[in-house]
Amino acid sequence: MSLASAVPMIVLSLFGGVIADRLPKKRLIQLSQITMTFVSLGNAIAVSTGYLRAEHPESWWVLMTGAIILGVIMAIAMPSRQAIIPETRVP
């Protein structure tokens, strides 16, 4: 799962920096948090319904898909998180 999330982060991090420069950082961070919440909710539903069990050996795709989506989200959100720090000054 770490590899599944690391590949999109490595490939898309440059694009994430461009997106962070062009879009409002606060909104981009909020959108990424909401999307990560939905991915976690999907994993929670898969666990609570019993789909992620040893009886379902094909259920690995749920976790891998979630890891890939989280990798894409983090590749886009991390440059925004880093770039918003200088903008948070106390007057």
MOQUIZI-V951299 format. One record per run of one state. SS is the DSSP state (a for helix, b for strand, c for the rest). FROM is the first residue (numbers start at 1). LEN is the number of residues. If there is no record, write none. Layout:
BEGIN
SS	FROM	LEN
SS	FROM	LEN
END
This chain:
BEGIN
c	1	1
a	2	21
c	23	2
a	25	24
c	49	8
a	57	31
c	88	4
END
